[in-house]
Amino acid sequence: MLILDIMIPFVNLTGQRNAYRKELEEAEKSVLDSGCYIGGPEVRALEEELGSFCSEPPCDGIPCGERRGQIDAVTCASGTDALTLALIALGVNPGDEVIVPDFTFIAPAECVAFLGGIPRFADIDPETLLIDPSSVEALIGPKTRGIIGVDLFGQCAPFMELRKIADAHGLWVLEDAAQAFGATVISGDESAADAAAGAKPRRACTFGDIAITSFYPSKPLGCYGDGGAIFTADVELAEKVRMLANHGSKERYLHETVGMNSRLDALQAAILRVKLRHFEDELKVRRENARKYDEFFAEYNARVDAGAGASAGLRVSASARIVPQRIVENCTSTYAQYTVLAENRESFTRVFDAAGIPHCIHYPQPLHEQPCFRELAQGSENKNAIEASKKAVSLPVCAFTDVDFIIDKLRAAL
Ligand SMILES: Cc1ncc(COP(=O)(O)O)c(C=O)c1O
C-alpha cells in the first residue's frame, strides 16, 4: 500500500471551513436567497460589529480602561483599496512624501506611489522587525505629510513614538493593520495621566488618525475573496472614505467628488460575520501555537549556544540560531505569520522541505530594492531591513494547524 505524507497547508482554510460549515452554509444561503448582493443589511451589520470590536477594549483578565471613542468601520473591496481610500481622504497629493517601513508587503508604498506621492523607506528594529522611529525622524523633510506604521506579522507598530514624532512635525499617522486585526497593546496612552491610571488594553485599528485592515483569505480574519476595511474615530474622515468608496457619492447619482467603486459584497460580509464570532477563540489558539514554537526554538538555540553541534544531534551548522520576531512586552500579536530569523536560511528551509513543513519567505527583498522603487530609493541603506530580508522565514501558525506535529517533525530534523 502506498502511504502518502499528509500535506500540511500553510493556512488551513479547509479545516476552518469544516469547523464552521453549518453556520457558514446557512449564512451563504441566506445571502444568495436574499437577492441583495452589494451593500445591504449584512454589510451594515458587519461594519457595526467591526467598529464595536475595535472600540471595546478586550477585558480578558486584564484591567480595562474606560470605553474608547466609537470607531467607525467602513468596508471596501481589499486592503489595498482601503489604503488608497485612506490616503486620498488624508489628502495625499502628487509630490507629497510619506514614510513607510522598508520591510513589509509592498501595498503601503505602492498606494502612496500610485497616487503620485513619494514613499520614503524607514529602517526597522532588528528584533521586532517593526518600523524604527529614529529612522522615521531622520527622513522627515519639508514635503513629508505622514507616516504609515505597519503592524507586521500581527504586532502593532510603535504608535506611541510615531504619534509623538507626527505631532511634533504636523504629520498624520496611518495604521496598516492588514495583518493585525485583533492585536492589542496593553499600555498607557500618550498622556502620563493615563499611564498613571493603570494599564489599558487597546486594539489594533485604533492607532493613527486612520487605520486599515485586509480580509484576504489567509489573513487572521479572512473572507473567501478580496475584502478590506478602514477604521477611524474621526466622523468626517469616515464619511469621506465612505463616499470615496462609492463613486464619490452619498446620494444616488449625485457625485460630490471623483471616487472609486470599492465595496465589500454581502456574501463576504456574511462569511466574515460568522468567522468574527469565533475570532477571539482562534486568536487564543494562534497565540498558544506561537508559544509552543517559542519554547521549541528556545530549547534549540540553547543547544546551538552550548556548541553541542553534532554531539547533540544538530543537523545544521551549530552557529545557526533561529530567532523568533520579538513580541514587545504588553503587546499581543495575532500571529498572522510566525516569523523567525534564521542565520542560515537556506539550510533551514531545506530541512523544512525535507520534513514536508510548508514555509514562506516574508519578504525576500526590502522595498527599496524592488525594481519599481530602485530609482526613487537610491541611497537607501536600511541595514536591518536588508538583514531581515535575508533571514526571515514564516511557519504555519493558524488555529487549524497541528503545531505539535510540526514541532515533532522539526525536533527530529534539526
Ligand atoms: C501589510 C499589508 N498591507 C496591505 C495589504 C494589502 O491587502 P490586500 O491583499 O487585501 O489588498 C497586505 C496584504 O498582504 C499587507 O500584508
The ligand as a Gaussian input file, in Angstrom:
#p B3LYP/6-31G(d) Opt

LIG

0 1
 C        0.906000      44.986000       5.380000
 C       -0.109000      44.831000       4.283000
 N       -0.755000      45.920000       3.826000
 C       -1.684000      45.839000       2.868000
 C       -2.002000      44.623000       2.292000
 C       -2.981000      44.592000       1.156000
 O       -4.131000      43.842000       1.457000
 P       -4.986000      43.170000       0.269000
 O       -4.248000      41.951000      -0.181000
 O       -6.290000      42.845000       0.930000
 O       -5.125000      44.161000      -0.796000
 C       -1.364000      43.461000       2.732000
 C       -1.672000      42.163000       2.138000
 O       -0.994000      41.189000       2.302000
 C       -0.390000      43.562000       3.760000
 O        0.257000      42.496000       4.220000

